[in-house]
Amino acid sequence: MSKLSEQDIEKKLLRFPDWEYFDNAIHAEFEFDNFRDCFSAMSRIAFECEALNHHPEWTNTYNILSISLSTHDAEGVTEKDFKLAEAIEMIVEVQE
Ligand SMILES: C[C@H](O)[C@H](O)[C@H]1CNC2=NC(N)=NC(=O)C2=N1
C-alpha cells in the first residue's frame, strides 16, 4: 500500500476531527471515565487490529489512550491507517 501525500492526509483528516498528522503518522488521544472503560475500548480495538492485520503504537495512562498510526512498510501514512482510525472511532464513540 502506497504512502499518502501530506495533502491527501490533511484532506482525509477533515473527516477525522480527533486526529492530527505529525512525525509521519496520524495521532489521537481519547479520554474515558475510568481505566475500566479505557481498557475495554483497547480490547475491542485490539480485535479490530487483528482483523485488519494493522496495529497501533499506543500508550495508556489510567483513563487516557494515546494512539499513533502509520504503515511501516510504506514509511508513512496509508489508507490502512485511515481504515483502522475509522474502526477505532466507531469503538470509542460508544464508550468514550
Ligand atoms: C507482517 C505484518 O503484515 C506486518 O508486520 C504488519 C503488521 N501490523 C502493522 N501495523 C502497522 N501499524 N503498520 C504496519 O506496517 C504493519 N505491518
The ligand as an SDF file (V2000), in Angstrom:
LIG
                    3D

 17 18  0  0  0  0  0  0  0  0999 V2000
    3.9960   -8.8890    8.7390 C   0  0  0  0  0  0  0  0  0  0  0  0
    2.8170   -7.9890    9.0070 C   0  0  0  0  0  0  0  0  0  0  0  0
    1.9260   -7.9970    7.9350 O   0  0  0  0  0  0  0  0  0  0  0  0
    3.2530   -6.5580    9.2570 C   0  0  0  0  0  0  0  0  0  0  0  0
    4.2520   -6.5130   10.2380 O   0  0  0  0  0  0  0  0  0  0  0  0
    2.1200   -5.6300    9.5840 C   0  0  0  0  0  0  0  0  0  0  0  0
    1.5250   -5.8420   10.9440 C   0  0  0  0  0  0  0  0  0  0  0  0
    0.9570   -4.6360   11.5270 N   0  0  0  0  0  0  0  0  0  0  0  0
    1.2900   -3.4210   11.1000 C   0  0  0  0  0  0  0  0  0  0  0  0
    0.8410   -2.3610   11.7220 N   0  0  0  0  0  0  0  0  0  0  0  0
    1.1690   -1.1230   11.3470 C   0  0  0  0  0  0  0  0  0  0  0  0
    0.6710   -0.0680   12.0060 N   0  0  0  0  0  0  0  0  0  0  0  0
    1.9830   -0.9260   10.3150 N   0  0  0  0  0  0  0  0  0  0  0  0
    2.4920   -1.9340    9.5980 C   0  0  0  0  0  0  0  0  0  0  0  0
    3.2330   -1.7140    8.6270 O   0  0  0  0  0  0  0  0  0  0  0  0
    2.1460   -3.2570    9.9880 C   0  0  0  0  0  0  0  0  0  0  0  0
    2.5930   -4.3100    9.3410 N   0  0  0  0  0  0  0  0  0  0  0  0
  1  2  1  0
  2  3  1  0
  2  4  1  0
  4  5  1  0
  4  6  1  0
  6  7  1  0
  6 17  1  0
  7  8  1  0
  8  9  1  0
  9 10  2  0
  9 16  1  0
 10 11  1  0
 11 12  1  0
 11 13  2  0
 13 14  1  0
 14 15  2  0
 14 16  1  0
 16 17  2  0
M  END
$$$$
